[in-house]
């Protein structure tokens, strides 16, 4: 009997202390919206009364992806709000905790290959 591989896994890398980063096993399962305005639930974004992000605005798009990648605790957090093609395109430009970035790049080496890369949280500029 064949066992299906889970669509999302918990990484050995941490999104923050005590919480493993959640990673999609295949970017193709990330079929979230590519346009429009997305409103995140309070459990993902609680620090502002307006939880809406306009995907046509580059800063808003980056901020949404940074939040979801950092705060995701359920598989549907990734699949509902992220789009694999967009993620690959903006990967070099988004700011992430080091554990989140490592977790995603370990699972998806094509993300690591994207360049140039901005610094991300958790690394000093040595």
MMTF fields as JSON, N, C-alpha, C and O atoms, coordinates in Angstrom:
{
  "mmtfVersion": "1.0.0",
  "mmtfProducer": "UNKNOWN",
  "numBonds": 503,
  "numAtoms": 504,
  "numGroups": 126,
  "numChains": 1,
  "numModels": 1,
  "chainsPerModel": [1],
  "groupsPerChain": [126],
  "chainIdList": ["A"],
  "bondAtomList": [4, 2, 8, 6, 12, 10, 16, 14, 20, 18, 24, 22, 28, 26, 32, 30, 36, 34, 40, 38, 44, 42, 48, 46, 52, 50, 56, 54, 60, 58, 64, 62, 68, 66, 72, 70, 76, 74, 80, 78, 84, 82, 88, 86, 92, 90, 96, 94, 100, 98, 104, 102, 108, 106, 112, 110, 116, 114, 120, 118, 124, 122, 128, 126, 132, 130, 136, 134, 140, 138, 144, 142, 148, 146, 152, 150, 156, 154, 160, 158, 164, 162, 168, 166, 172, 170, 176, 174, 180, 178, 184, 182, 188, 186, 192, 190, 196, 194, 200, 198, 204, 202, 208, 206, 212, 210, 216, 214, 220, 218, 224, 222, 228, 226, 232, 230, 236, 234, 240, 238, 244, 242, 248, 246, 252, 250, 256, 254, 260, 258, 264, 262, 268, 266, 272, 270, 276, 274, 280, 278, 284, 282, 288, 286, 292, 290, 296, 294, 300, 298, 304, 302, 308, 306, 312, 310, 316, 314, 320, 318, 324, 322, 328, 326, 332, 330, 336, 334, 340, 338, 344, 342, 348, 346, 352, 350, 356, 354, 360, 358, 364, 362, 368, 366, 372, 370, 376, 374, 380, 378, 384, 382, 388, 386, 392, 390, 396, 394, 400, 398, 404, 402, 408, 406, 412, 410, 416, 414, 420, 418, 424, 422, 428, 426, 432, 430, 436, 434, 440, 438, 444, 442, 448, 446, 452, 450, 456, 454, 460, 458, 464, 462, 468, 466, 472, 470, 476, 474, 480, 478, 484, 482, 488, 486, 492, 490, 496, 494, 500, 498],
  "bondOrderList": [1, 1, 1, 1, 1, 1, 1, 1, 1, 1, 1, 1, 1, 1, 1, 1, 1, 1, 1, 1, 1, 1, 1, 1, 1, 1, 1, 1, 1, 1, 1, 1, 1, 1, 1, 1, 1, 1, 1, 1, 1, 1, 1, 1, 1, 1, 1, 1, 1, 1, 1, 1, 1, 1, 1, 1, 1, 1, 1, 1, 1, 1, 1, 1, 1, 1, 1, 1, 1, 1, 1, 1, 1, 1, 1, 1, 1, 1, 1, 1, 1, 1, 1, 1, 1, 1, 1, 1, 1, 1, 1, 1, 1, 1, 1, 1, 1, 1, 1, 1, 1, 1, 1, 1, 1, 1, 1, 1, 1, 1, 1, 1, 1, 1, 1, 1, 1, 1, 1, 1, 1, 1, 1, 1, 1],
  "groupList": [{"groupName": "UNK", "atomNameList": ["N", "CA", "C", "O"], "elementList": ["N", "C", "C", "O"], "formalChargeList": [0, 0, 0, 0], "bondAtomList": [1, 0, 2, 1, 3, 2], "bondOrderList": [1, 1, 2], "singleLetterCode": "X", "chemCompType": "L-PEPTIDE LINKING"}],
  "groupTypeList": [0, 0, 0, 0, 0, 0, 0, 0, 0, 0, 0, 0, 0, 0, 0, 0, 0, 0, 0, 0, 0, 0, 0, 0, 0, 0, 0, 0, 0, 0, 0, 0, 0, 0, 0, 0, 0, 0, 0, 0, 0, 0, 0, 0, 0, 0, 0, 0, 0, 0, 0, 0, 0, 0, 0, 0, 0, 0, 0, 0, 0, 0, 0, 0, 0, 0, 0, 0, 0, 0, 0, 0, 0, 0, 0, 0, 0, 0, 0, 0, 0, 0, 0, 0, 0, 0, 0, 0, 0, 0, 0, 0, 0, 0, 0, 0, 0, 0, 0, 0, 0, 0, 0, 0, 0, 0, 0, 0, 0, 0, 0, 0, 0, 0, 0, 0, 0, 0, 0, 0, 0, 0, 0, 0, 0, 0],
  "groupIdList": [1, 2, 3, 4, 5, 6, 7, 8, 9, 10, 11, 12, 13, 14, 15, 16, 17, 18, 19, 20, 21, 22, 23, 24, 25, 26, 27, 28, 29, 30, 31, 32, 33, 34, 35, 36, 37, 38, 39, 40, 41, 42, 43, 44, 45, 46, 47, 48, 49, 50, 51, 52, 53, 54, 55, 56, 57, 58, 59, 60, 61, 62, 63, 64, 65, 66, 67, 68, 69, 70, 71, 72, 73, 74, 75, 76, 77, 78, 79, 80, 81, 82, 83, 84, 85, 86, 87, 88, 89, 90, 91, 92, 93, 94, 95, 96, 97, 98, 99, 100, 101, 102, 103, 104, 105, 106, 107, 108, 109, 110, 111, 112, 113, 114, 115, 116, 117, 118, 119, 120, 121, 122, 123, 124, 125, 126],
  "secStructList": [7, 7, 7, 7, 7, 7, 1, 3, 3, 3, 3, 3, 3, 3, 3, 3, 6, 6, 3, 3, 3, 3, 3, 3, 1, 7, 4, 4, 4, 7, 5, 7, 7, 1, 1, 1, 3, 3, 3, 7, 7, 6, 6, 6, 7, 7, 1, 1, 1, 7, 7, 3, 3, 3, 6, 6, 1, 2, 2, 2, 2, 2, 2, 2, 2, 2, 2, 2, 2, 2, 2, 7, 7, 1, 2, 2, 2, 2, 2, 2, 2, 7, 5, 2, 2, 2, 2, 2, 2, 2, 4, 4, 4, 7, 7, 7, 5, 2, 2, 2, 2, 2, 2, 2, 2, 2, 2, 7, 2, 2, 2, 2, 2, 7, 7, 1, 7, 7, 7, 7, 5, 6, 7, 7, 7, 7],
  "xCoordList": [0.84, 0.0, 0.89, 1.821, 0.592, 1.388, 0.882, -0.322, 1.817, 1.466, 1.765, 2.866, 0.791, 0.99, 1.92, 1.855, 2.779, 3.682, 2.868, 2.04, 3.089, 2.348, 2.688, 3.815, 1.715, 1.904, 2.719, 3.369, 2.681, 3.39, 4.066, 3.486, 5.299, 6.021, 6.548, 6.68, 6.841, 7.497, 8.994, 9.469, 9.707, 11.151, 11.868, 11.295, 13.13, 13.958, 14.392, 14.823, 14.28, 14.608, 13.414, 12.266, 13.686, 12.618, 12.258, 13.12, 10.949, 10.462, 10.747, 11.025, 10.669, 11.032, 11.228, 10.851, 11.802, 12.055, 10.788, 9.757, 10.902, 9.795, 8.812, 7.889, 8.976, 8.05, 8.824, 9.559, 8.64, 9.282, 8.648, 7.44, 9.462, 8.958, 8.121, 8.472, 7.025, 6.151, 6.543, 6.68, 6.728, 7.226, 6.387, 6.102, 5.996, 5.306, 6.32, 7.449, 5.926, 6.84, 6.996, 7.961, 6.042, 6.076, 5.498, 4.4, 6.217, 5.72, 4.425, 3.653, 4.185, 2.98, 1.695, 0.621, 1.788, 0.568, 0.182, -0.912, 1.068, 0.775, -0.007, 0.573, -1.31, -2.185, -3.028, -4.134, -2.494, -3.199, -3.326, -2.783, -4.042, -4.318, -3.053, -2.043, -3.141, -2.052, -2.404, -1.561, -3.642, -4.095, -5.2, -5.802, -5.449, -6.534, -6.034, -4.853, -6.968, -6.678, -6.962, -8.009, -6.019, -6.146, -6.243, -5.488, -7.179, -7.269, -6.82, -7.398, -5.784, -5.281, -6.091, -6.577, -6.24, -6.919, -6.042, -4.823, -6.685, -5.981, -4.877, -3.833, -5.072, -4.057, -2.76, -1.713, -2.796, -1.576, -1.042, 0.169, -1.935, -1.517, -2.4, -3.551, -1.846, -2.602, -2.145, -2.737, -1.11, -0.501, -1.071, -0.568, -2.099, -2.719, -4.205, -4.588, -5.033, -6.468, -6.813, -7.758, -6.056, -6.29, -5.363, -4.145, -5.959, -5.183, -5.243, -5.061, -5.503, -5.64, -4.353, -3.663, -4.049, -2.838, -3.201, -3.843, -2.786, -3.052, -1.906, -0.771, -2.202, -1.157, -0.581, 0.457, -1.234, -0.688, 0.373, 1.08, 0.481, 1.484, 2.664, 2.499, 3.843, 5.009, 5.322, 5.57, 5.312, 5.606, 4.566, 4.911, 3.298, 2.22, 2.34, 2.146, 2.659, 2.858, 3.988, 3.826, 5.127, 6.275, 5.915, 6.243, 5.254, 4.888, 3.969, 4.16, 2.98, 2.071, 2.851, 2.643, 3.74, 4.497, 5.42, 5.56, 6.042, 6.905, 6.105, 6.556, 4.938, 4.089, 3.653, 3.803, 3.113, 2.591, 3.715, 3.539, 4.85, 5.961, 6.462, 6.858, 6.446, 6.933, 5.902, 6.272, 4.631, 3.6, 2.776, 2.005, 2.902, 2.081, 2.191, 3.287, 1.03, 1.005, 0.146, 0.112, -0.537, -1.404, -1.087, -0.734, -1.201, -0.933, -1.751, -1.245, -3.005, -3.859, -3.405, -3.802, -2.588, -2.029, -1.157, -1.172, -0.416, 0.46, -0.334, -0.145, -1.212, -1.909, -2.974, -3.268, -3.552, -4.61, -4.081, -4.73, -2.902, -2.434, -1.213, -0.92, -0.492, 0.726, 0.535, -0.223, 1.236, 1.243, 2.69, 3.593, 2.907, 4.261, 5.06, 6.249, 4.432, 5.147, 5.553, 6.662, 4.656, 4.977, 6.078, 7.018, 5.963, 6.977, 8.365, 9.321, 8.472, 9.775, 10.277, 11.473, 9.384, 9.788, 10.265, 11.195, 9.635, 9.988, 10.952, 11.401, 11.275, 12.121, 13.377, 13.656, 14.138, 15.368, 15.113, 16.014, 13.914, 13.63, 12.925, 12.799, 12.467, 11.715, 12.628, 13.636, 12.244, 12.992, 12.385, 11.185, 13.205, 12.723, 13.692, 14.891, 13.167, 14.076, 14.954, 14.517, 16.177, 17.132, 16.585, 16.793, 15.89, 15.358, 14.307, 14.26, 13.474, 12.447, 13.111, 12.773, 14.046, 14.729, 15.446, 15.335, 16.173, 16.893, 15.931, 16.183, 14.825, 13.856, 13.314, 13.236, 12.943, 12.39, 13.46, 13.191, 14.666, 15.724, 16.22, 16.641, 16.183, 16.538, 15.553, 15.953, 14.276, 13.231, 13.184, 12.845, 13.525, 13.414, 14.73, 14.841, 15.713, 17.022, 16.945, 17.828, 15.911, 15.786, 15.595, 15.932, 15.069, 14.949, 16.329, 16.627, 17.165, 18.518, 19.32, 20.138, 19.082, 19.834, 19.471, 20.224, 18.324, 17.91, 18.875, 19.266, 19.257, 20.195, 19.855, 19.211, 20.232, 20.929, 19.988, 18.768, 20.556, 19.754, 20.009, 21.152, 18.928, 19.042, 19.329, 18.967, 19.974, 20.191, 18.856, 17.842, 18.847, 17.626, 17.925, 19.085, 16.877, 17.012, 17.836, 17.745, 18.632, 19.345, 20.767, 21.494, 21.182, 22.558, 23.203, 22.591, 24.42, 25.158, 25.828, 26.095, 26.093, 26.771, 28.277, 28.922, 28.818, 30.227, 31.147, 32.365],
  "yCoordList": [-1.173, 0.0, 1.242, 1.352, 2.171, 3.381, 4.464, 4.692, 5.126, 6.197, 7.533, 7.746, 8.433, 9.749, 10.59, 10.559, 11.333, 12.242, 13.455, 13.948, 13.942, 15.112, 16.326, 16.462, 17.196, 18.385, 19.449, 20.284, 19.413, 20.393, 19.643, 18.728, 20.037, 19.39, 20.437, 21.616, 19.973, 20.832, 20.614, 19.479, 21.682, 21.631, 21.467, 21.707, 21.054, 21.037, 22.456, 22.723, 23.371, 24.778, 25.48, 25.113, 26.479, 27.154, 28.496, 29.248, 28.776, 30.085, 31.095, 32.268, 30.6, 31.355, 30.331, 29.174, 30.708, 29.715, 28.935, 29.512, 27.614, 26.747, 26.431, 25.645, 27.017, 26.726, 26.387, 27.211, 25.153, 24.718, 25.425, 25.663, 25.756, 26.37, 25.351, 24.173, 25.808, 24.979, 25.197, 26.337, 24.094, 24.179, 23.303, 22.149, 23.855, 23.072, 22.131, 22.534, 20.885, 19.927, 20.169, 19.708, 20.896, 21.194, 22.592, 22.874, 23.463, 24.824, 24.834, 25.79, 23.784, 23.718, 23.636, 23.96, 23.209, 23.147, 24.518, 24.689, 25.489, 26.842, 27.547, 28.148, 27.469, 27.977, 29.152, 29.38, 29.889, 31.063, 32.123, 31.974, 33.194, 34.246, 34.901, 35.032, 35.306, 36.028, 37.495, 38.286, 37.865, 39.242, 39.513, 38.594, 40.796, 41.185, 41.599, 41.879, 41.628, 42.004, 40.796, 40.158, 40.497, 39.357, 39.892, 40.782, 39.342, 39.677, 38.464, 37.383, 38.659, 37.577, 37.47, 38.478, 36.261, 36.097, 36.639, 36.748, 36.971, 37.529, 36.591, 37.065, 35.29, 34.356, 34.45, 34.05, 34.974, 35.162, 36.593, 36.811, 37.549, 38.961, 39.718, 40.04, 39.992, 40.592, 42.001, 42.634, 42.507, 43.752, 45.026, 46.116, 44.913, 46.104, 45.826, 44.695, 46.846, 46.623, 46.277, 45.528, 46.813, 46.489, 45.343, 45.506, 44.184, 42.988, 42.66, 41.51, 43.698, 43.509, 43.87, 44.824, 43.086, 43.252, 43.263, 42.339, 44.314, 44.471, 43.836, 44.31, 42.776, 42.047, 42.817, 42.43, 43.895, 44.707, 45.687, 46.297, 45.836, 46.715, 45.86, 44.98, 46.118, 45.274, 45.171, 44.075, 46.296, 46.264, 45.448, 44.668, 45.629, 44.894, 43.388, 42.563, 43.05, 41.651, 41.019, 39.93, 41.692, 41.166, 40.994, 39.972, 41.973, 41.918, 40.729, 40.011, 40.519, 39.374, 38.063, 37.225, 37.877, 36.627, 36.447, 35.336, 37.512, 37.434, 36.997, 36.14, 37.571, 37.227, 35.775, 35.035, 35.361, 33.995, 32.971, 31.976, 33.191, 32.243, 32.146, 31.071, 33.245, 33.268, 32.72, 32.018, 33.02, 32.704, 31.457, 31.033, 30.861, 29.697, 28.596, 28.201, 28.105, 27.005, 25.842, 24.777, 26.047, 25.026, 24.935, 25.945, 23.766, 23.652, 24.631, 25.2, 24.83, 25.724, 27.188, 27.995, 27.54, 28.893, 29.118, 30.2, 28.116, 28.22, 28.114, 28.925, 27.132, 26.891, 27.938, 28.177, 28.56, 29.542, 30.921, 31.662, 31.274, 32.652, 32.81, 33.924, 31.732, 31.829, 31.212, 30.258, 31.774, 31.276, 30.896, 31.723, 29.66, 29.162, 29.963, 30.202, 30.381, 31.162, 32.519, 32.991, 33.14, 34.444, 34.275, 35.068, 33.25, 33.017, 32.888, 33.5, 32.102, 31.926, 33.254, 33.54, 34.048, 35.315, 36.343, 37.104, 36.368, 37.398, 36.897, 37.679, 35.626, 35.023, 35.837, 36.065, 36.278, 37.007, 38.343, 38.868, 38.893, 40.23, 40.25, 41.314, 39.111, 39.141, 38.888, 38.189, 39.481, 39.374, 38.269, 38.278, 37.323, 36.186, 35.854, 36.113, 35.277, 34.74, 33.659, 32.954, 33.547, 32.607, 31.177, 30.472, 30.741, 29.379, 29.138, 28.058, 30.113, 29.985, 29.914, 29.059, 30.807, 30.807, 29.473, 28.893, 28.984, 27.703, 26.554, 25.698, 26.533, 25.445, 25.378, 24.299, 26.524, 26.551, 26.24, 25.533, 26.757, 26.495, 25.057, 24.514, 24.43, 23.006, 22.165, 21.224, 22.492, 21.747, 22.102, 21.263, 23.344, 23.854, 24.53, 25.754, 23.754, 24.32, 25.412, 26.268, 25.4, 26.436, 27.811, 28.818, 27.877, 29.16, 29.657, 30.846, 28.747, 29.113, 29.666, 30.569, 29.123, 29.521, 30.929, 31.541, 31.44, 32.784, 33.825, 33.758, 34.787, 35.83, 37.116, 37.031, 38.249, 38.54, 38.431, 38.45, 38.318, 38.131, 39.236, 39.616, 39.748, 40.709, 39.945, 38.773, 40.585, 39.921, 39.587, 40.211, 38.612, 38.252, 38.185, 38.161, 38.154, 38.145, 36.946, 35.858, 37.165, 36.046, 35.889, 35.03, 36.687, 36.612, 37.98, 39.011, 37.971, 39.235, 39.487, 38.558, 40.733, 41.093, 41.029, 42.055, 39.844, 39.624, 40.073, 39.949],
  "zCoordList": [0.0, 0.0, 0.0, 0.798, -0.9, -1.048, -0.096, 0.019, 0.582, 1.494, 0.837, 0.328, 0.847, 0.238, 1.099, 2.328, 0.436, 1.139, 1.58, 0.815, 2.798, 3.232, 2.37, 1.894, 2.176, 1.351, 2.08, 1.45, 3.412, 4.231, 5.364, 5.948, 5.673, 6.769, 7.744, 7.414, 8.943, 9.932, 9.789, 9.756, 9.708, 9.511, 10.839, 11.902, 10.768, 11.972, 12.311, 13.432, 11.343, 11.565, 12.196, 11.946, 13.004, 13.728, 13.111, 12.655, 13.112, 12.694, 13.799, 13.548, 15.027, 16.227, 17.324, 17.144, 18.449, 19.491, 19.868, 20.212, 19.792, 20.169, 19.062, 19.276, 17.881, 16.78, 15.514, 14.971, 15.063, 13.825, 12.637, 12.618, 11.657, 10.432, 9.669, 9.597, 9.108, 8.287, 6.831, 6.387, 6.075, 4.701, 3.783, 4.102, 2.645, 1.617, 0.971, 0.691, 0.735, 0.118, -1.382, -1.992, -1.977, -3.406, -3.596, -3.118, -4.282, -4.507, -5.314, -5.237, -6.083, -6.909, -6.084, -6.59, -4.822, -4.004, -3.464, -2.926, -3.602, -3.143, -4.242, -5.147, -4.154, -5.21, -4.734, -5.224, -3.779, -3.275, -4.348, -5.443, -4.037, -5.013, -5.564, -4.873, -6.825, -7.478, -7.668, -8.091, -7.36, -7.517, -6.507, -5.951, -6.287, -5.406, -4.034, -3.832, -3.105, -1.722, -0.84, -0.952, 0.033, 0.952, 2.371, 2.763, 3.139, 4.557, 5.367, 5.261, 6.175, 7.012, 8.292, 8.805, 8.811, 10.1, 11.235, 11.101, 12.337, 13.493, 13.972, 14.419, 13.893, 14.393, 13.612, 14.121, 12.373, 11.595, 11.698, 11.671, 11.814, 11.852, 12.824, 12.527, 13.979, 15.064, 15.414, 16.288, 14.757, 15.204, 14.576, 14.849, 13.75, 13.17, 12.949, 12.652, 13.093, 12.889, 11.442, 11.193, 10.494, 9.086, 8.704, 8.646, 8.445, 8.133, 6.644, 6.242, 5.821, 4.375, 3.647, 4.004, 2.622, 1.842, 0.364, -0.135, -0.33, -1.754, -2.533, -2.475, -3.252, -3.964, -5.145, -5.683, -5.555, -6.648, -6.156, -6.958, -4.841, -4.242, -3.774, -2.929, -4.32, -4.043, -2.543, -2.041, -1.831, -0.399, 0.364, 1.251, 0.017, 0.663, 0.379, 1.271, -0.858, -1.246, -0.448, 0.104, -0.382, 0.364, 1.838, 2.441, 2.412, 3.821, 4.097, 5.079, 3.241, 3.392, 3.393, 4.269, 2.427, 2.325, 3.526, 4.037, 3.975, 5.156, 6.38, 7.141, 6.573, 7.72, 7.652, 8.623, 6.511, 6.391, 6.549, 7.251, 5.921, 6.047, 7.482, 7.932, 8.188, 9.573, 10.557, 11.499, 10.362, 11.353, 11.058, 11.919, 9.898, 9.534, 10.572, 10.971, 11.002, 11.951, 11.448, 12.066, 10.342, 9.74, 8.248, 7.639, 7.652, 6.215, 5.385, 4.418, 5.755, 4.979, 5.057, 4.217, 6.045, 6.081, 4.848, 4.261, 4.468, 3.303, 2.004, 1.097, 1.908, 0.646, 0.334, -0.837, 1.341, 1.111, 0.75, 0.011, 1.266, 1.113, 0.219, -0.214, -0.073, -0.869, -2.247, -2.422, -3.214, -4.577, -4.904, -4.777, -5.321, -5.546, -6.556, -6.348, -7.643, -8.657, -8.108, -8.356, -7.368, -6.773, -5.73, -5.68, -4.904, -3.878, -4.503, -4.028, -5.553, -6.212, -6.785, -6.733, -7.319, -7.936, -6.911, -7.181, -5.737, -4.751, -3.685, -2.847, -3.7, -2.668, -2.336, -1.159, -3.336, -2.998, -2.288, -1.634, -2.403, -1.889, -0.538, 0.068, -0.057, 1.202, 2.398, 2.298, 3.537, 4.789, 5.635, 5.906, 6.049, 6.827, 7.958, 7.852, 9.041, 10.058, 9.405, 8.495, 9.878, 9.292, 9.247, 8.259, 10.302, 10.33, 9.264, 8.676, 9.011, 7.976, 6.606, 5.787, 6.364, 5.066, 4.84, 3.76, 5.834, 5.695, 5.45, 4.602, 6.193, 6.047, 4.621, 4.033, 4.07, 2.718, 1.68, 0.709, 1.87, 0.894, 0.956, -0.066, 2.12, 2.218, 1.423, 0.738, 1.506, 0.8, -0.688, -1.523, -1.009, -2.381, -2.801, -2.732, -3.23, -3.585, -4.649, -4.712, -5.481, -6.504, -5.872, -6.493, -4.666, -3.972, -3.555, -3.668, -3.075, -2.646, -3.822, -3.653, -5.002, -6.182, -6.659, -7.416, -6.217, -6.651, -6.096, -4.93, -6.931, -6.502, -7.255, -8.301, -6.806, -5.555, -4.368, -4.527, -3.191, -1.987, -0.99, -0.738, -0.422, 0.672, 1.945, 2.055, 2.912, 4.209, 4.854, 4.541, 5.75, 6.462, 7.945, 8.357, 8.737, 10.186, 10.642, 10.074, 11.666, 12.261, 11.776, 12.275, 10.825, 10.336, 10.501, 10.223, 10.948, 11.03, 9.699, 8.937, 9.428, 8.188, 8.439, 8.659, 8.404, 8.727, 7.642, 7.775]
}
